[in-house]
Amino acid sequence: MLDHVSIFSQSGAVLWSRSLCKLRGNPVDALVKTVLLEERTGRKEFNYDAYQMRWTLENKLNLVLVVVYQKVLQLLYVDELLERLKNEVVAQFQDEILTRTPIAFDENFDRILRDVESNYMKSKRSINNPPALSSKKIGAARADTNSDATSKAIEDSENSAASADELDRLKHELKLVGPSKQAKPMRTGPRPSKFKKESKKSADTKTNAKKPALSYDIKTKISQKDIEKYDRSKALDEVEEQAMLDAKRRENIGDDTMSDNEDEASESEQSSSDAGSSWSFGQTRLGDFLQKVSGNKVLAREDLAPVLDQFRQTLMSKNVASEVAEELCESVMTTMIGKHLESFTRIQTVVQKALETALLRILTPKKSTDVLREVLAAREAGRCYSIVFVGVNGVGKSTTLSKVCYYLKSRGVKVMIAACDTFRSGAVEQLNQHCKVLDVPLFERGYAKDPAAVAREAIAHGNENGFDCVLIDTAGRMQNNEPLMRALAKLVSVNNPDLVLFVGEALVGNDGIDQLSLFDRALVDYSDRQDPRRIDGIVITKFDTIDDKVGAAVSMVYKTGQPIMFVGTGQKYTNLTKLNIKTVLRSLLS
């Protein structure tokens, strides 16, 4: 059921791998680039094409174990398999791991995989097959099935009675049978097996007078002494009750049964011995302090959880989405468990440093954010560079487009603006005013036109007339408006622009994640291209209104992996800057 298993160090040395079938693409490389290198290990799984991957880390030896399997299978034993593989590798190949030497792990892997799969199949069968009935339940079921026959036999006995005396004798006999639960009225449902046997004997007395119905004379009156002897309704004193319980224990358990006091004493001794065996000097305050001072303190989840919980609350207060804050803190915890704490170092200091490193790695762009250089490279190639601006209503797409236009025009780029918002009233007139102030041409075809066709004509016009860049404005739309999202996906799919920028506000938290994710998902779902275009970058507006609540930048970048191209810091055309990552880090962790 597995497709691929890899064991490699965090430095990139592959120690062992096994492909059980041919893979399409390279999902492990995608996992390394998208998750491991970008501090996203707080996730539990990662999807790539038709594959799903799960992994585990061994931080003491800087080891990574990855399992790849088909996404539709949903294997439930993968976590157990990874844990057993990690324990086996660490126990047997520590020297090879430290020296980055490939290991011979085929036999070990086959054995562990067989064990895990067989255990999984056994548990699956036990769930699908109900447990067999016990002998006591079977006896009760048989008694139920025979109850009707018993009632019929009793009824026949009554009907065939020769005289009223015999009928009275039979009724008197039934009153003497067992407890009150068995002395229910006749012909009313199932009877216990004992009652069936007794009633059968009473019926036989009619046909065979020589065989007595009971072992005692039913005509004999029961004495008061016997009544008191068999009366179980009165309460016993403690001595009699304890004696009776002891007798029952010896009868059903054996002579070696211990008394309650002996059991309690034994349990207390066992618990004290267990507590003594699990106690260690390192668990005391003094021992923990000495371990921190000497550098022998090994970080565990219990040490990191309180500190990371404080940082998680801090991140959420700085407008980081709660989902992103939790995944980020879980990622830091995953990478720190098992590592040694340096001498004279506080856990909070180490955690803050690790969190700062993770945030720096997330916010650092993985590709070029120099739009000007890309535009100049396209001009050298003799074509017009196209940029599409997308986003929800009211975030400032048109204003941001005008700022980018000013930024490029002030650096010698010949720019044209295309009015492809044919849905909102006044959108074309708004862009026309910006174009007059910036002294750039506007390409427009009015309202109620196909935005994709207008964008195609604008790009063609730019190529024919020697423009270096075409900035394409689109209608604002909510992320759950399917008709408009389909129109946007069509515009991007038909024209294949060089850059698709998502414009979002710095004021939003969780909602910004939802907007960005659904826009990106819509470009994929509604595209007719085999390799659909997605969002290439992010522009954050109103960044000057949030003080130190800069978490939206982290949330958007973490969720998509795309860089922040520009940041809007005011209403003027000049209020457009690049994101200062160090300033963001100081604001987040202060």
C-alpha positions as CSV (number, residue, x, y, z in Angstrom):
1,M,0.0,0.0,0.0
2,L,3.0,2.3,0.5
3,D,4.6,4.0,-2.5
4,H,7.9,5.3,-1.0
5,V,9.8,5.5,2.2
6,S,12.9,7.7,2.8
7,I,15.2,8.2,5.7
8,F,17.6,11.2,5.4
9,S,19.4,13.7,7.6
10,Q,18.3,17.3,7.9
11,S,21.5,18.3,6.0
12,G,20.2,16.5,3.0
13,A,22.2,13.1,3.1
14,V,19.9,10.2,2.2
15,L,20.7,7.3,4.5
16,W,18.1,4.8,3.1
17,S,15.1,4.8,0.7
18,R,12.8,2.3,-0.8
19,S,10.3,2.8,-3.7
20,L,7.6,0.2,-3.8
21,C,6.3,1.6,-7.1
22,K,7.2,4.2,-9.6
23,L,6.4,7.8,-8.4
24,R,5.1,10.6,-10.6
25,G,7.2,13.6,-10.0
26,N,9.2,14.0,-6.8
27,P,6.9,14.4,-3.8
28,V,9.7,14.1,-1.3
29,D,11.5,17.1,-2.8
30,A,8.2,19.1,-2.7
31,L,7.9,18.2,1.0
32,V,11.4,19.4,1.8
33,K,11.0,22.7,-0.1
34,T,7.5,23.5,1.0
35,V,7.4,22.1,4.6
36,L,10.8,21.3,6.1
37,L,12.7,24.3,4.8
38,E,9.9,26.8,5.5
39,E,9.3,25.7,9.2
40,R,5.9,24.2,8.5
41,T,6.5,20.9,10.4
42,G,3.5,21.8,12.6
43,R,1.4,20.2,9.9
44,K,0.5,16.5,10.3
45,E,0.5,15.7,6.6
46,F,1.3,17.1,3.2
47,N,-0.5,16.6,-0.1
48,Y,1.3,16.6,-3.5
49,D,-0.6,15.7,-6.6
50,A,-2.2,12.3,-5.9
51,Y,0.2,11.5,-3.0
52,Q,-0.1,12.1,0.7
53,M,3.0,12.3,3.0
54,R,3.5,11.9,6.7
55,W,6.8,12.3,8.5
56,T,8.5,12.3,11.8
57,L,11.7,14.0,13.1
58,E,14.5,12.8,15.4
59,N,16.0,16.0,16.6
60,K,18.8,14.5,18.6
61,L,20.3,13.0,15.4
62,N,18.8,15.5,13.0
63,L,17.0,12.7,11.2
64,V,13.8,12.8,9.0
65,L,11.7,9.8,8.1
66,V,9.0,10.2,5.4
67,V,6.3,7.9,4.1
68,V,4.6,8.5,0.7
69,Y,1.3,6.8,-0.2
70,Q,-1.8,7.4,-2.3
71,K,-4.0,10.1,-1.0
72,V,-7.2,8.0,-1.5
73,L,-6.0,5.1,0.7
74,Q,-6.0,6.9,4.1
75,L,-3.8,4.4,5.8
76,L,-4.3,4.4,9.6
77,Y,-1.1,2.6,10.6
78,V,1.4,5.1,9.1
79,D,2.0,6.9,12.4
80,E,2.8,3.6,14.2
81,L,5.0,2.6,11.3
82,L,7.0,5.8,11.4
83,E,7.5,5.5,15.1
84,R,8.7,2.0,14.9
85,L,11.0,2.8,12.1
86,K,12.5,5.7,14.0
87,N,13.1,3.6,17.1
88,E,14.7,0.8,15.1
89,V,17.0,3.2,13.2
90,V,18.1,5.1,16.3
91,A,18.7,1.9,18.2
92,Q,20.9,0.2,15.6
93,F,22.5,2.8,13.3
94,Q,23.6,5.7,15.5
95,D,27.2,5.6,14.2
96,E,26.1,5.6,10.6
97,I,23.7,8.5,11.2
98,L,26.4,10.6,12.8
99,T,28.8,9.9,9.9
100,R,26.1,10.3,7.2
101,T,26.8,6.7,6.0
102,P,24.1,4.8,4.1
103,I,22.5,2.0,6.2
104,A,21.3,-1.5,5.3
105,F,17.7,-1.3,6.4
106,D,15.8,-3.5,3.9
107,E,15.3,-6.5,6.2
108,N,14.4,-4.4,9.2
109,F,11.8,-2.4,7.1
110,D,10.2,-5.6,5.7
111,R,9.8,-7.1,9.1
112,I,8.4,-3.9,10.7
113,L,6.0,-3.4,7.8
114,R,4.7,-7.0,8.0
115,D,4.1,-6.6,11.8
116,V,2.3,-3.3,11.5
117,E,0.1,-4.4,8.6
118,S,-0.7,-7.7,10.3
119,N,-1.7,-6.0,13.5
120,Y,-3.8,-3.5,11.5
121,M,-5.6,-6.3,9.7
122,K,-6.3,-8.2,13.0
123,S,-7.7,-5.1,14.6
124,K,-9.8,-4.5,11.5
125,R,-11.2,-8.0,11.5
126,S,-12.0,-7.8,15.2
127,I,-14.0,-4.6,14.5
128,N,-15.9,-6.1,11.6
129,N,-16.7,-9.4,13.2
130,P,-18.8,-9.2,16.4
131,P,-17.5,-11.2,19.4
132,A,-18.9,-14.7,20.0
133,L,-21.6,-15.2,22.6
134,S,-20.4,-16.6,25.9
135,S,-21.8,-19.9,27.2
136,K,-23.9,-18.1,29.7
137,K,-25.5,-15.9,27.0
138,I,-26.0,-19.0,24.8
139,G,-27.8,-20.8,27.7
140,A,-30.0,-17.8,28.2
141,A,-30.8,-17.7,24.4
142,R,-31.6,-21.4,24.5
143,A,-33.9,-20.9,27.5
144,D,-35.7,-18.1,25.6
145,T,-36.2,-20.3,22.6
146,N,-37.6,-23.2,24.8
147,S,-39.8,-20.9,26.9
148,D,-42.8,-21.2,24.6
149,A,-42.6,-25.0,24.7
150,T,-42.5,-24.9,28.5
151,S,-45.5,-22.7,28.7
152,K,-47.4,-25.0,26.3
153,A,-46.5,-28.1,28.5
154,I,-47.8,-26.4,31.6
155,E,-50.9,-25.4,29.8
156,D,-51.5,-29.0,28.6
157,S,-50.9,-30.2,32.2
158,E,-53.6,-27.9,33.5
159,N,-56.1,-28.9,30.7
160,S,-55.5,-32.6,31.3
161,A,-55.9,-32.4,35.1
162,A,-58.4,-35.0,36.4
163,S,-59.5,-33.1,39.4
164,A,-59.3,-29.8,41.2
165,D,-57.0,-31.4,43.8
166,E,-54.4,-32.2,41.2
167,L,-54.6,-28.7,39.8
168,D,-54.2,-27.2,43.2
169,R,-51.2,-29.4,44.0
170,L,-49.5,-28.4,40.7
171,K,-50.0,-24.7,41.5
172,H,-48.7,-25.2,45.0
173,E,-45.7,-26.9,43.6
174,L,-44.9,-24.0,41.2
175,K,-45.1,-21.6,44.1
176,L,-42.2,-23.4,45.8
177,V,-39.9,-23.1,42.8
178,G,-36.9,-20.6,43.2
179,P,-37.0,-16.9,43.8
180,S,-39.7,-14.5,42.9
181,K,-38.3,-13.8,39.5
182,Q,-39.0,-17.4,38.4
183,A,-42.5,-17.5,40.0
184,K,-44.1,-15.3,37.3
185,P,-47.6,-16.1,36.1
186,M,-47.9,-18.8,33.5
187,R,-48.2,-18.1,29.7
188,T,-46.3,-14.8,30.1
189,G,-43.1,-14.9,28.1
190,P,-39.8,-16.8,28.5
191,R,-39.0,-18.8,31.6
192,P,-35.6,-19.6,33.0
193,S,-34.2,-23.1,32.3
194,K,-34.6,-24.2,36.0
195,F,-38.3,-23.4,35.9
196,K,-38.6,-25.3,32.7
197,K,-37.1,-28.4,34.3
198,E,-39.3,-28.1,37.4
199,S,-42.5,-27.6,35.4
200,K,-41.6,-30.5,33.2
201,K,-41.3,-32.8,36.3
202,S,-44.6,-31.6,37.5
203,A,-46.2,-32.4,34.2
204,D,-44.7,-35.9,34.3
205,T,-46.4,-36.6,37.6
206,K,-49.7,-36.7,35.7
207,T,-48.5,-39.6,33.5
208,N,-46.2,-41.3,35.9
209,A,-47.4,-41.3,39.5
210,K,-44.5,-43.4,40.8
211,K,-42.0,-40.6,40.1
212,P,-42.3,-37.8,42.6
213,A,-42.3,-34.2,41.2
214,L,-39.9,-32.9,43.9
215,S,-37.3,-34.4,46.3
216,Y,-39.5,-33.5,49.3
217,D,-43.1,-34.0,50.2
218,I,-45.0,-31.0,48.9
219,K,-47.9,-31.6,51.3
220,T,-45.6,-31.0,54.3
221,K,-46.0,-27.6,55.7
222,I,-42.9,-25.4,55.9
223,S,-41.9,-24.6,59.4
224,Q,-41.1,-21.1,60.7
225,K,-37.5,-22.2,61.3
226,D,-37.1,-23.1,57.6
227,I,-38.7,-19.9,56.6
228,E,-36.2,-17.9,58.6
229,K,-33.4,-20.0,57.3
230,Y,-34.1,-19.3,53.7
231,D,-35.3,-15.8,54.1
232,R,-32.7,-13.6,52.3
233,S,-34.5,-10.3,52.7
234,K,-33.1,-9.5,56.2
235,A,-29.7,-7.9,56.5
236,L,-26.8,-9.9,57.8
237,D,-24.4,-8.6,60.4
238,E,-20.9,-7.8,59.3
239,V,-19.4,-11.0,60.7
240,E,-21.9,-13.3,58.9
241,E,-21.5,-11.3,55.7
242,Q,-17.7,-11.4,55.8
243,A,-17.8,-15.2,56.5
244,M,-20.2,-15.8,53.6
245,L,-18.0,-13.7,51.2
246,D,-14.9,-15.6,52.3
247,A,-16.6,-18.8,51.6
248,K,-17.7,-17.7,48.2
249,R,-14.1,-16.5,47.4
250,R,-12.6,-19.8,48.4
251,E,-15.3,-21.6,46.3
252,N,-14.9,-19.6,43.2
253,I,-11.3,-18.4,43.3
254,G,-9.3,-20.7,45.6
255,D,-7.6,-21.0,48.9
256,D,-4.8,-18.5,48.0
257,T,-7.1,-15.6,47.9
258,M,-5.9,-12.6,49.9
259,S,-8.0,-10.5,52.1
260,D,-9.0,-7.0,51.2
261,N,-6.4,-5.6,53.7
262,E,-3.7,-7.7,52.1
263,D,-4.7,-6.5,48.6
264,E,-4.6,-2.9,49.7
265,A,-1.2,-3.4,51.3
266,S,0.1,-5.1,48.2
267,E,-1.1,-2.3,46.0
268,S,0.3,0.4,48.2
269,E,3.7,-1.4,48.2
270,Q,3.6,-1.8,44.4
271,S,2.7,1.9,43.9
272,S,5.4,3.0,46.2
273,S,7.9,0.8,44.5
274,D,6.8,2.1,41.1
275,A,7.1,5.6,42.3
276,G,10.5,4.9,43.6
277,S,11.6,3.3,40.4
278,S,10.4,6.2,38.3
279,W,11.8,8.9,40.5
280,S,15.0,10.5,39.4
281,F,17.1,13.4,40.7
282,G,16.6,15.3,37.5
283,Q,12.9,15.6,38.1
284,T,13.5,17.7,41.3
285,R,13.9,21.4,41.1
286,L,17.5,21.2,42.2
287,G,18.2,18.5,39.6
288,D,16.5,20.4,36.9
289,F,18.5,23.5,37.8
290,L,21.8,21.6,37.7
291,Q,21.0,20.1,34.4
292,K,20.3,23.5,32.9
293,V,23.6,24.9,34.3
294,S,25.7,21.9,33.1
295,G,24.1,21.8,29.6
296,N,22.7,18.3,30.1
297,K,19.0,19.4,30.0
298,V,17.1,17.6,27.2
299,L,14.1,19.6,26.1
300,A,10.8,17.8,26.3
301,R,7.3,18.8,25.4
302,E,6.4,19.5,29.0
303,D,9.3,22.1,29.1
304,L,8.3,23.8,25.9
305,A,4.5,23.8,26.1
306,P,4.0,26.6,28.6
307,V,6.5,28.9,26.9
308,L,5.2,28.3,23.4
309,D,1.6,28.8,24.7
310,Q,2.6,32.3,25.8
311,F,4.2,33.1,22.4
312,R,1.1,31.7,20.6
313,Q,-1.1,34.1,22.6
314,T,1.3,37.0,21.7
315,L,1.2,36.1,18.0
316,M,-2.6,36.0,18.0
317,S,-2.7,39.4,19.7
318,K,-0.6,40.8,16.9
319,N,-3.2,39.7,14.4
320,V,-1.7,36.4,13.3
321,A,-4.5,34.0,12.4
322,S,-5.1,31.4,15.1
323,E,-4.6,28.5,12.8
324,V,-1.2,29.8,11.6
325,A,-0.1,30.7,15.2
326,E,-0.9,27.1,16.4
327,E,0.9,25.5,13.4
328,L,3.9,27.7,13.8
329,C,4.3,27.0,17.5
330,E,3.8,23.3,16.9
331,S,6.5,23.4,14.2
332,V,8.9,25.0,16.6
333,M,8.1,22.5,19.3
334,T,8.6,19.6,16.9
335,T,12.1,20.9,15.9
336,M,13.2,21.5,19.5
337,I,12.1,18.3,21.3
338,G,15.1,16.2,22.2
339,K,17.7,18.9,21.8
340,H,20.1,19.8,24.6
341,L,19.7,23.2,26.4
342,E,22.9,25.1,26.5
343,S,24.5,26.0,29.8
344,F,23.1,29.0,31.7
345,T,20.3,29.5,29.1
346,R,16.6,30.0,29.7
347,I,14.1,27.9,27.8
348,Q,12.2,31.1,26.9
349,T,15.3,32.6,25.3
350,V,15.9,29.5,23.2
351,V,12.2,29.3,22.2
352,Q,12.1,32.9,21.2
353,K,15.3,32.5,19.1
354,A,13.9,29.5,17.4
355,L,10.5,31.2,16.7
356,E,12.3,34.2,15.3
357,T,14.4,32.0,13.0
358,A,11.2,30.3,11.8
359,L,9.4,33.6,11.2
360,L,12.5,34.9,9.3
361,R,12.5,31.8,7.2
362,I,8.8,32.1,6.4
363,L,8.9,35.8,5.5
364,T,12.1,35.6,3.4
365,P,11.0,35.4,-0.3
366,K,11.8,32.2,-2.1
367,K,11.8,34.0,-5.5
368,S,12.5,37.4,-6.8
369,T,10.2,40.2,-5.8
370,D,11.9,42.8,-8.0
371,V,9.1,43.6,-10.4
372,L,11.1,46.3,-12.1
373,R,13.8,43.9,-13.1
374,E,11.2,41.5,-14.5
375,V,9.6,44.2,-16.6
376,L,13.0,45.4,-18.0
377,A,13.8,41.8,-18.9
378,A,10.5,41.4,-20.8
379,R,11.3,44.7,-22.6
380,E,14.6,43.3,-23.7
381,A,12.8,40.3,-25.0
382,G,10.6,42.6,-27.1
383,R,7.3,41.9,-25.4
384,C,4.9,43.6,-23.0
385,Y,4.9,42.5,-19.3
386,S,1.4,42.1,-17.9
387,I,0.3,42.2,-14.2
388,V,-3.2,41.3,-12.9
389,F,-4.5,42.7,-9.6
390,V,-7.2,40.6,-7.8
391,G,-8.9,40.8,-4.4
392,V,-12.1,41.3,-2.5
393,N,-14.3,44.5,-2.6
394,G,-12.9,47.6,-1.0
395,V,-9.3,46.5,-0.2
396,G,-7.8,49.2,-2.5
397,K,-7.0,47.4,-5.7
398,S,-7.3,50.4,-8.0
399,T,-5.3,52.6,-5.6
400,T,-2.6,49.9,-5.3
401,L,-2.5,49.6,-9.1
402,S,-2.0,53.4,-9.4
403,K,0.9,53.2,-6.9
404,V,2.6,50.4,-8.8
405,C,2.0,52.5,-12.0
406,Y,3.8,55.5,-10.5
407,Y,6.6,53.3,-9.2
408,L,7.3,51.8,-12.6
409,K,6.8,55.1,-14.6
410,S,9.2,57.0,-12.3
411,R,11.8,54.4,-13.3
412,G,11.5,54.9,-17.0
413,V,8.9,52.2,-17.8
414,K,6.2,52.9,-20.4
415,V,3.0,51.8,-18.7
416,M,-0.6,51.4,-19.8
417,I,-3.6,50.7,-17.5
418,A,-6.4,48.3,-18.7
419,A,-9.9,48.8,-17.1
420,C,-11.2,45.2,-16.9
421,D,-13.6,46.0,-14.1
422,T,-16.7,46.0,-16.3
423,F,-19.0,45.1,-13.3
424,R,-18.8,48.0,-10.8
425,S,-20.4,51.3,-11.7
426,G,-17.8,54.1,-11.8
427,A,-14.8,51.8,-11.9
428,V,-13.7,53.0,-15.4
429,E,-14.2,56.6,-14.4
430,Q,-12.1,56.1,-11.2
431,L,-9.2,54.6,-13.2
432,N,-9.5,57.4,-15.8
433,Q,-8.9,60.0,-13.0
434,H,-5.8,58.1,-11.9
435,C,-4.5,57.9,-15.4
436,K,-5.0,61.7,-15.9
437,V,-3.0,62.4,-12.8
438,L,-0.2,59.9,-13.6
439,D,-0.3,60.9,-17.3
440,V,-0.6,57.3,-18.6
441,P,-3.1,56.0,-21.2
442,L,-6.2,54.0,-20.2
443,F,-7.5,51.1,-22.3
444,E,-11.2,50.5,-21.7
445,R,-14.2,49.1,-23.5
446,G,-17.0,50.3,-21.1
447,Y,-19.2,48.2,-19.0
448,A,-21.0,44.8,-19.3
449,K,-18.2,43.4,-21.4
450,D,-16.3,40.2,-21.0
451,P,-13.3,41.0,-18.8
452,A,-11.1,38.3,-20.3
453,A,-11.7,39.7,-23.9
454,V,-10.9,43.2,-22.7
455,A,-7.7,42.1,-21.1
456,R,-6.7,40.2,-24.2
457,E,-7.2,43.2,-26.4
458,A,-5.3,45.4,-23.9
459,I,-2.2,43.1,-24.0
460,A,-2.3,42.9,-27.8
461,H,-2.6,46.7,-27.9
462,G,0.4,47.0,-25.6
463,N,2.6,44.7,-27.7
464,E,1.6,46.5,-30.9
465,N,2.3,50.0,-29.6
466,G,5.6,49.4,-27.7
467,F,4.4,49.5,-24.1
468,D,6.6,47.9,-21.5
469,C,3.9,46.9,-19.0
470,V,0.2,46.6,-18.9
471,L,-1.5,46.8,-15.5
472,I,-4.9,45.0,-15.5
473,D,-7.6,46.1,-13.0
474,T,-10.3,43.5,-12.1
475,A,-13.6,43.8,-10.3
476,G,-13.7,43.2,-6.6
477,R,-15.5,40.1,-5.5
478,M,-16.2,38.0,-2.5
479,Q,-14.3,34.7,-2.3
480,N,-17.6,32.7,-2.2
481,N,-19.1,34.4,-5.3
482,E,-18.8,31.6,-7.8
483,P,-19.9,33.4,-11.0
484,L,-17.4,36.2,-10.5
485,M,-14.7,33.8,-9.4
486,R,-15.2,31.8,-12.6
487,A,-14.9,35.0,-14.6
488,L,-11.7,35.9,-12.9
489,A,-10.3,32.4,-13.5
490,K,-11.2,32.7,-17.1
491,L,-9.4,36.1,-17.4
492,V,-6.2,34.6,-15.9
493,S,-6.4,31.4,-17.8
494,V,-7.0,33.0,-21.2
495,N,-4.4,35.7,-21.0
496,N,-1.7,33.9,-18.9
497,P,-0.3,37.1,-17.4
498,D,3.3,37.4,-16.2
499,L,2.2,38.2,-12.6
500,V,-1.0,37.7,-10.6
501,L,-1.0,39.8,-7.4
502,F,-3.5,39.4,-4.6
503,V,-4.3,42.6,-2.8
504,G,-5.3,42.2,0.8
505,E,-5.7,44.4,3.9
506,A,-3.4,44.4,6.9
507,L,-6.4,44.8,9.2
508,V,-7.8,41.3,8.7
509,G,-6.8,38.1,10.5
510,N,-8.5,34.8,9.9
511,D,-10.6,36.3,7.2
512,G,-7.6,37.2,5.2
513,I,-6.5,33.6,5.2
514,D,-9.9,32.5,3.9
515,Q,-9.9,35.2,1.2
516,L,-6.4,34.3,-0.1
517,S,-6.9,30.6,0.0
518,L,-10.2,30.6,-1.8
519,F,-8.9,33.0,-4.5
520,D,-5.9,30.7,-5.1
521,R,-8.2,27.6,-5.1
522,A,-10.6,29.2,-7.5
523,L,-7.9,30.0,-10.1
524,V,-7.1,26.2,-10.0
525,D,-10.6,24.8,-9.9
526,Y,-12.1,27.0,-12.6
527,S,-9.1,27.0,-15.0
528,D,-9.2,25.1,-18.3
529,R,-5.4,24.9,-18.4
530,Q,-3.6,21.7,-17.7
531,D,-1.1,23.7,-15.6
532,P,-3.3,26.4,-14.0
533,R,-1.9,29.8,-13.0
534,R,-2.0,30.6,-9.3
535,I,-1.4,33.7,-7.2
536,D,2.2,34.8,-7.6
537,G,2.6,37.5,-5.0
538,I,0.8,39.5,-2.3
539,V,0.3,43.3,-1.8
540,I,-0.8,44.4,1.7
541,T,-2.6,47.7,1.9
542,K,-3.3,50.0,4.9
543,F,-0.1,48.9,6.6
544,D,0.2,52.3,8.3
545,T,-3.0,51.8,10.3
546,I,-2.1,48.7,12.4
547,D,0.8,49.9,14.6
548,D,2.5,46.6,15.7
549,K,-0.4,44.3,14.6
550,V,1.5,43.0,11.6
551,G,0.4,39.4,11.8
552,A,-1.6,39.5,8.5
553,A,1.7,39.5,6.6
554,V,2.8,36.3,8.4
555,S,-0.6,34.6,7.9
556,M,-0.8,35.2,4.2
557,V,2.8,34.2,3.4
558,Y,2.6,31.1,5.6
559,K,-0.6,29.9,4.0
560,T,0.4,30.3,0.3
561,G,4.2,30.4,0.4
562,Q,4.1,33.4,-1.9
563,P,6.1,36.5,-1.1
564,I,4.9,40.0,-0.3
565,M,5.8,42.2,-3.3
566,F,4.7,45.6,-1.9
567,V,3.2,47.2,1.2
568,G,0.9,50.2,1.0
569,T,1.5,52.8,3.7
570,G,-0.8,55.7,2.8
571,Q,-3.1,57.3,0.2
572,K,-0.4,59.0,-1.9
573,Y,1.1,57.4,-5.0
574,T,4.5,57.5,-3.3
575,N,3.3,55.4,-0.3
576,L,4.4,52.1,-1.6
577,T,7.4,50.3,-0.1
578,K,9.0,46.9,0.3
579,L,8.3,44.8,3.4
580,N,11.0,45.3,6.1
581,I,11.2,41.8,7.6
582,K,13.3,42.8,10.6
583,T,10.7,45.4,11.6
584,V,7.9,42.9,11.3
585,L,9.9,40.4,13.6
586,R,10.5,43.1,16.2
587,S,6.8,44.0,16.2
588,L,5.7,40.4,16.5
589,L,8.0,39.3,19.3
590,S,8.0,42.5,21.4
